[in-house]
Amino acid sequence: MSGPDTDPKSLLVIGHQWPEPEATAAGVRMLWLLKGFLQKDFQVVFACAAGPGDYRVDLGKLGITEVGIQMNDSSFDRFLQKHEFSHVLFDRFLTEEQFGWRVRDNLPGAQILLDTEDLHSLRRSREDAMRKGGEWSVSGWVEHPLFYREIASMFRSDLNLIISKHEMELLQAQIPHLQEKLVYLPFGMDAPVNVPGISFQNRSNFVFLGNGKHLPNLDAIAQLKSEIWPLIRKRLPEAVLQIYGAYLPNQILQMDAPAEGFQVKGWAPELQPVLNNTRLLLAPLRFGAGIKGKILKAAAFGLPVMGTSVGFEGIMEKHEALSFVADSAQHFAEKAVELYTDPVGWERALKLQEQAAGVHLYTSFETLSRAMDSYPERREALPQETRLIQNLLQNEAFGRLRYLSRWIEAKEKGKN
């Protein structure tokens, strides 16, 4: 699988963004993965074409080499030819689309991993259905234009890391030929150490967490402001809702209304004091996919969440029977008030959520390590139809993307 000069444990990670674990759930997931590879004695290089974010973590302190790369530029080929990586991890299918053909051209023996983060096509198809006022359906998902791009990327990759059991089941049901390429790897998060258990009586008020670059979060904040919070505030006139998140846009910052108990705080470098003292986290997410980091973080700090079926998907089953799940604004507000004022129901909800979140808070990197080690056997077990689809998509897509990328590069250089 590797050339004679290839380090058998050298990893190139091509990031969609530089990791920002203090600002985004995706950053938390990526940092957890990177630490797992380091513990397995991989030499790790993290490459990214995006500009540095405001909350970028210093990977160099972990012993990871950071490299800025360019899209549609042959300098990336020369970079690959120098290093001979044994493994390449793509952060979301968008990076595989952009750089995958170059990786295959220059590192034909490398094992290709794709961390889907969440199924982008699932999230987008749900958003489109909501915007149109209709119900989401599986047929709407598989007919969405993004579906074909995402699934094609997964076929081209050797192993695909799936963060949600619900998404794993969807893929297995709809695309059974992907079975041998799928690895269920829960969220992965370093649980807080020695978090004090603060009682119901010593907590007060509400909180929302979510970065402003993620559309489901912006929609949820707008729903809180216009529909949900007025209903809660009517029942609890002294209560306060605080909105925390990095990169909140102006339209969200302008929603700040202290007189209404609606406080937009923005990014906070340390959320532990907030989460330790708040009584309930509100997460009225109407669309999305993957696993919601805000729900896991709240559970880790002993803070229950009032959420939606989409929000708890992949974490809790039988949503309709849960006291802390509601999908309409009216029911959401009613259940939130009940949880906020009922210590017995609050404790029951917290215990259920803590138990369910444990799968993600305490997941093991060994799951991925074993899948990587057994990849040669998995590859041999691929059905003939899967091999055919993989080769077809690699040849068609790589030929098209190769031509397009080189055309863009030539065009850009011609301007200079």
C-alpha positions as CSV (number, residue, x, y, z in Angstrom):
1,M,0.0,0.0,0.0
2,S,2.9,2.4,0.7
3,G,6.0,3.2,-1.3
4,P,9.5,2.3,0.0
5,D,10.1,5.8,1.3
6,T,6.7,6.3,2.9
7,D,6.4,6.6,6.7
8,P,3.8,3.9,7.5
9,K,2.2,6.3,10.1
10,S,2.2,9.7,8.5
11,L,-1.0,11.6,8.2
12,L,-2.0,14.6,6.1
13,V,-5.2,16.3,7.2
14,I,-6.8,18.6,4.7
15,G,-9.1,20.9,6.7
16,H,-12.1,22.8,5.5
17,Q,-11.3,25.4,8.1
18,W,-8.5,25.7,10.7
19,P,-9.7,24.0,14.0
20,E,-11.5,26.4,16.4
21,P,-12.6,24.1,19.3
22,E,-13.5,27.1,21.5
23,A,-15.9,28.4,18.8
24,T,-17.3,25.5,16.8
25,A,-18.4,21.9,17.4
26,A,-16.6,20.9,14.2
27,G,-13.4,22.3,15.8
28,V,-14.0,20.1,18.9
29,R,-14.4,17.0,16.7
30,M,-11.3,17.7,14.6
31,L,-9.1,18.4,17.7
32,W,-10.3,15.1,19.2
33,L,-9.4,13.2,16.0
34,L,-5.9,14.9,15.8
35,K,-5.1,13.9,19.4
36,G,-6.2,10.4,18.7
37,F,-3.8,10.1,15.7
38,L,-1.0,11.6,17.8
39,Q,-1.6,9.0,20.5
40,K,-1.2,6.3,17.9
41,D,2.3,7.8,17.0
42,F,1.3,9.3,13.7
43,Q,3.3,12.2,12.3
44,V,0.6,14.7,11.6
45,V,0.5,17.6,9.1
46,F,-2.6,19.8,9.0
47,A,-3.1,21.7,5.7
48,C,-5.8,24.2,4.9
49,A,-6.6,26.7,2.2
50,A,-8.9,28.8,4.3
51,G,-7.7,32.0,6.1
52,P,-7.1,31.8,9.8
53,G,-10.1,32.2,12.1
54,D,-10.3,34.5,15.1
55,Y,-10.2,31.5,17.5
56,R,-7.8,29.2,15.7
57,V,-6.0,26.7,18.0
58,D,-2.2,26.5,17.9
59,L,-1.6,23.0,16.5
60,G,2.1,23.5,16.7
61,K,2.0,23.2,20.5
62,L,0.7,19.7,20.0
63,G,3.5,18.7,17.7
64,I,1.4,19.1,14.5
65,T,2.9,20.8,11.5
66,E,0.6,23.5,10.0
67,V,0.7,24.2,6.2
68,G,-1.2,26.7,4.2
69,I,-2.1,25.4,0.8
70,Q,-3.8,26.9,-2.3
71,M,-6.8,25.6,-4.3
72,N,-6.4,25.1,-8.0
73,D,-2.6,25.4,-7.8
74,S,0.0,22.8,-8.8
75,S,2.2,23.8,-5.7
76,F,0.0,21.3,-3.8
77,D,1.2,18.5,-6.1
78,R,4.8,19.4,-5.3
79,F,4.0,19.4,-1.6
80,L,2.6,15.9,-1.8
81,Q,5.5,14.6,-3.8
82,K,7.9,15.7,-1.1
83,H,6.1,14.0,1.8
84,E,4.7,10.6,0.7
85,F,2.0,10.4,3.3
86,S,0.6,7.0,4.2
87,H,-2.9,8.3,5.2
88,V,-4.9,11.4,4.2
89,L,-7.9,12.6,6.1
90,F,-10.4,15.0,4.4
91,D,-12.4,17.3,6.6
92,R,-15.8,17.2,4.9
93,F,-16.5,16.1,1.4
94,L,-15.9,19.6,0.0
95,T,-12.2,19.2,0.6
96,E,-12.2,15.8,-1.1
97,E,-13.9,17.3,-4.1
98,Q,-11.2,20.0,-4.4
99,F,-8.0,18.1,-3.5
100,G,-8.9,14.4,-3.9
101,W,-7.8,14.0,-7.5
102,R,-4.4,15.5,-6.7
103,V,-4.0,13.2,-3.7
104,R,-4.8,10.2,-5.8
105,D,-2.4,11.3,-8.6
106,N,0.5,11.8,-6.3
107,L,-0.2,9.4,-3.4
108,P,-1.8,6.4,-5.1
109,G,-1.0,4.1,-2.2
110,A,-2.3,6.3,0.6
111,Q,-5.4,5.3,2.6
112,I,-8.1,7.9,2.1
113,L,-10.3,8.8,5.0
114,L,-13.3,11.2,4.9
115,D,-14.7,12.7,8.1
116,T,-18.2,13.7,7.0
117,E,-18.8,15.8,10.2
118,D,-22.5,15.7,9.3
119,L,-24.3,14.7,6.1
120,H,-24.4,18.1,4.3
121,S,-27.0,16.9,1.9
122,L,-29.3,15.9,4.7
123,R,-28.9,19.2,6.4
124,R,-29.5,21.2,3.2
125,S,-32.5,19.1,2.1
126,R,-34.1,19.7,5.5
127,E,-33.5,23.4,5.3
128,D,-35.0,23.5,1.8
129,A,-38.1,21.6,2.9
130,M,-38.5,23.9,5.9
131,R,-38.1,27.1,3.7
132,K,-40.8,25.8,1.3
133,G,-43.2,25.0,4.2
134,G,-43.2,21.2,3.4
135,E,-42.3,18.0,5.2
136,W,-38.8,16.6,4.8
137,S,-38.7,13.1,3.2
138,V,-36.0,10.6,2.4
139,S,-37.0,11.0,-1.3
140,G,-36.3,14.7,-1.0
141,W,-32.9,14.0,0.4
142,V,-31.8,11.5,-2.3
143,E,-33.1,13.9,-5.0
144,H,-31.2,16.9,-3.6
145,P,-28.3,18.0,-5.9
146,L,-25.8,18.0,-3.0
147,F,-26.7,14.3,-2.3
148,Y,-25.0,13.1,-5.4
149,R,-21.8,15.1,-4.8
150,E,-21.5,13.9,-1.2
151,I,-22.2,10.2,-1.9
152,A,-19.8,10.3,-4.9
153,S,-17.1,11.6,-2.5
154,M,-17.8,8.8,-0.1
155,F,-17.5,6.2,-2.8
156,R,-14.1,7.6,-3.8
157,S,-12.8,7.5,-0.2
158,D,-11.6,4.3,1.4
159,L,-13.2,4.8,4.8
160,N,-16.0,7.3,5.8
161,L,-16.4,8.4,9.4
162,I,-20.0,8.8,10.3
163,I,-20.8,10.7,13.5
164,S,-24.5,9.8,13.9
165,K,-26.1,6.4,14.2
166,H,-29.2,7.8,12.5
167,E,-27.1,8.9,9.5
168,M,-25.3,5.5,9.5
169,E,-28.7,3.8,9.3
170,L,-29.9,6.1,6.5
171,L,-26.8,5.4,4.4
172,Q,-27.0,1.7,5.0
173,A,-30.7,1.6,3.9
174,Q,-30.4,3.9,0.9
175,I,-26.9,3.0,-0.4
176,P,-26.1,-0.5,0.8
177,H,-23.0,-0.7,-1.5
178,L,-21.3,1.8,0.8
179,Q,-21.5,-0.6,3.8
180,E,-17.9,-1.7,3.8
181,K,-16.7,1.9,3.5
182,L,-18.6,3.2,6.6
183,V,-17.2,3.6,10.1
184,Y,-19.6,4.7,12.9
185,L,-17.4,7.0,15.0
186,P,-19.4,9.1,17.6
187,F,-18.7,12.8,18.1
188,G,-15.6,12.6,20.4
189,M,-15.2,15.2,23.0
190,D,-12.9,15.6,26.0
191,A,-15.3,15.6,29.0
192,P,-14.7,18.4,31.5
193,V,-12.8,17.3,34.6
194,N,-14.2,17.8,38.1
195,V,-17.2,19.8,37.1
196,P,-19.2,20.6,40.2
197,G,-22.7,19.3,40.3
198,I,-24.8,22.4,40.9
199,S,-28.4,21.7,42.0
200,F,-31.6,22.9,40.4
201,Q,-32.2,25.4,43.2
202,N,-28.9,27.1,42.7
203,R,-29.3,27.6,39.0
204,S,-31.4,30.2,37.1
205,N,-32.2,31.5,33.7
206,F,-31.8,30.2,30.1
207,V,-28.9,30.0,27.6
208,F,-28.4,29.3,23.9
209,L,-25.0,28.3,22.4
210,G,-24.2,28.4,18.7
211,N,-21.7,29.9,16.3
212,G,-23.0,32.4,13.7
213,K,-21.5,30.6,10.7
214,H,-23.9,27.8,11.1
215,L,-27.3,28.5,9.5
216,P,-29.3,26.2,11.8
217,N,-28.1,28.3,14.8
218,L,-29.1,31.6,13.2
219,D,-32.5,30.2,12.4
220,A,-32.9,29.0,16.0
221,I,-32.0,32.4,17.5
222,A,-34.5,34.1,15.2
223,Q,-37.1,31.6,16.4
224,L,-36.3,32.2,20.0
225,K,-36.5,36.0,19.5
226,S,-39.7,36.2,17.5
227,E,-41.8,33.2,18.7
228,I,-40.5,31.1,21.6
229,W,-39.0,33.6,24.1
230,P,-42.1,35.9,24.2
231,L,-44.2,32.9,25.3
232,I,-41.7,31.8,28.0
233,R,-41.2,35.4,29.2
234,K,-45.0,35.8,29.6
235,R,-45.0,32.8,32.0
236,L,-41.6,33.7,33.6
237,P,-41.4,37.5,33.6
238,E,-38.1,37.6,35.6
239,A,-36.3,35.1,33.5
240,V,-33.3,35.9,31.2
241,L,-32.1,34.2,28.1
242,Q,-28.4,34.7,27.1
243,I,-27.2,34.0,23.6
244,Y,-23.5,33.0,23.3
245,G,-21.6,32.2,20.1
246,A,-18.7,33.2,18.0
247,Y,-19.1,35.0,14.7
248,L,-22.7,36.2,15.4
249,P,-23.7,38.5,12.5
250,N,-25.1,42.0,13.0
251,Q,-28.7,41.0,12.5
252,I,-28.3,38.7,15.6
253,L,-26.3,41.3,17.6
254,Q,-29.1,43.8,17.0
255,M,-31.6,41.5,18.6
256,D,-30.1,42.3,22.0
257,A,-33.0,43.5,24.2
258,P,-32.1,43.5,27.9
259,A,-35.5,44.9,28.8
260,E,-37.1,41.8,27.4
261,G,-34.7,39.5,29.1
262,F,-33.1,38.7,25.7
263,Q,-29.4,39.2,26.0
264,V,-27.0,38.6,23.0
265,K,-23.6,38.1,24.6
266,G,-21.5,36.9,21.6
267,W,-18.4,34.8,22.1
268,A,-17.2,33.9,25.6
269,P,-13.6,32.6,26.2
270,E,-14.8,30.5,29.2
271,L,-18.3,29.0,29.3
272,Q,-18.0,26.9,32.4
273,P,-19.4,29.6,34.8
274,V,-22.3,30.2,32.4
275,L,-23.2,26.5,32.1
276,N,-22.6,25.8,35.7
277,N,-25.2,28.4,36.8
278,T,-27.8,28.3,34.1
279,R,-30.9,26.1,34.6
280,L,-31.9,25.2,31.1
281,L,-30.3,25.3,27.6
282,L,-32.7,26.1,24.8
283,A,-32.0,24.5,21.3
284,P,-34.9,25.0,19.0
285,L,-33.1,23.7,15.9
286,R,-35.6,23.2,13.0
287,F,-33.1,21.7,10.6
288,G,-29.6,20.2,10.7
289,A,-27.7,16.9,10.7
290,G,-24.9,15.2,12.6
291,I,-24.6,15.4,16.4
292,K,-25.1,18.7,18.2
293,G,-22.1,19.7,20.2
294,K,-24.1,22.1,22.3
295,I,-26.2,19.3,23.7
296,L,-23.2,17.2,24.5
297,K,-21.4,20.2,26.2
298,A,-24.5,20.9,28.3
299,A,-24.8,17.3,29.5
300,A,-21.1,17.4,30.4
301,F,-21.8,20.3,32.7
302,G,-24.9,18.9,34.3
303,L,-27.2,21.2,32.3
304,P,-30.3,19.7,30.7
305,V,-31.5,20.8,27.2
306,M,-34.9,21.6,25.8
307,G,-34.5,20.7,22.2
308,T,-36.2,19.4,19.0
309,S,-36.3,16.0,17.3
310,V,-33.6,17.2,14.9
311,G,-31.5,18.4,17.7
312,F,-31.6,15.2,19.6
313,E,-31.3,13.0,16.5
314,G,-28.4,10.5,16.9
315,I,-28.4,11.1,20.7
316,M,-31.9,10.1,21.9
317,E,-34.6,7.9,20.3
318,K,-38.4,8.0,20.6
319,H,-38.4,11.8,20.6
320,E,-42.2,12.1,20.8
321,A,-42.2,10.5,24.2
322,L,-39.6,12.8,25.8
323,S,-40.5,15.7,28.1
324,F,-37.7,17.8,26.7
325,V,-38.4,17.5,22.9
326,A,-40.9,19.6,20.9
327,D,-41.0,20.8,17.3
328,S,-43.6,23.6,17.4
329,A,-42.9,27.0,19.0
330,Q,-45.9,26.7,21.3
331,H,-45.1,23.2,22.6
332,F,-41.4,24.1,22.9
333,A,-42.2,27.1,25.1
334,E,-44.7,25.1,27.2
335,K,-42.3,22.2,27.9
336,A,-39.4,24.6,28.5
337,V,-41.4,26.4,31.3
338,E,-42.4,23.0,32.8
339,L,-38.8,21.8,32.9
340,Y,-37.6,25.1,34.3
341,T,-40.1,25.0,37.2
342,D,-40.2,21.3,38.0
343,P,-37.1,20.0,39.9
344,V,-38.2,16.4,39.6
345,G,-38.7,16.6,35.8
346,W,-35.5,18.6,35.5
347,E,-33.4,15.9,37.2
348,R,-35.1,13.2,35.2
349,A,-34.3,15.0,31.9
350,L,-30.7,15.6,33.0
351,K,-30.1,11.9,33.8
352,L,-31.5,10.7,30.5
353,Q,-29.4,13.2,28.6
354,E,-26.2,12.5,30.5
355,Q,-26.6,8.8,29.8
356,A,-27.3,9.3,26.1
357,A,-24.4,11.8,25.7
358,G,-21.9,9.4,27.2
359,V,-21.7,7.5,23.9
360,H,-20.2,10.6,22.4
361,L,-18.4,12.1,25.4
362,Y,-16.5,8.9,26.0
363,T,-16.1,7.3,22.6
364,S,-12.9,5.6,21.8
365,F,-10.4,6.3,19.0
366,E,-9.8,2.6,18.9
367,T,-12.8,2.2,16.7
368,L,-11.2,4.1,13.9
369,S,-7.8,2.6,14.6
370,R,-9.1,-0.9,14.2
371,A,-11.0,0.1,11.0
372,M,-7.8,1.5,9.5
373,D,-5.7,-1.5,10.4
374,S,-8.3,-3.9,8.9
375,Y,-8.7,-1.8,5.8
376,P,-6.9,-4.3,3.5
377,E,-9.4,-7.0,4.5
378,R,-12.3,-4.6,4.1
379,R,-11.0,-3.6,0.6
380,E,-10.9,-7.2,-0.5
381,A,-14.4,-7.7,0.8
382,L,-15.8,-4.9,-1.4
383,P,-18.6,-6.2,-3.7
384,Q,-17.9,-6.0,-7.4
385,E,-20.6,-3.4,-7.8
386,T,-19.0,-1.1,-5.2
387,R,-15.6,-1.4,-6.9
388,L,-17.2,-0.5,-10.2
389,I,-19.0,2.6,-8.8
390,Q,-15.8,3.7,-7.0
391,N,-13.7,3.4,-10.1
392,L,-16.4,5.1,-12.3
393,L,-16.7,8.0,-9.9
394,Q,-12.9,8.4,-9.5
395,N,-12.3,8.4,-13.2
396,E,-15.2,10.6,-14.2
397,A,-14.9,13.1,-11.4
398,F,-11.1,13.3,-11.3
399,G,-10.9,13.8,-15.0
400,R,-13.5,16.6,-14.9
401,L,-12.1,18.3,-11.7
402,R,-8.5,17.9,-13.0
403,Y,-9.4,19.8,-16.2
404,L,-11.4,22.4,-14.4
405,S,-8.7,23.0,-11.7
406,R,-5.9,23.3,-14.3
407,W,-8.0,25.7,-16.4
408,I,-8.6,27.9,-13.4
409,E,-4.9,27.9,-12.5
410,A,-3.9,28.8,-16.0
411,K,-6.5,31.5,-16.1
412,E,-5.3,33.0,-12.8
413,K,-1.7,32.9,-13.8
414,G,-2.5,34.5,-17.1
415,K,-3.8,37.6,-15.2
416,N,-0.5,38.1,-13.6
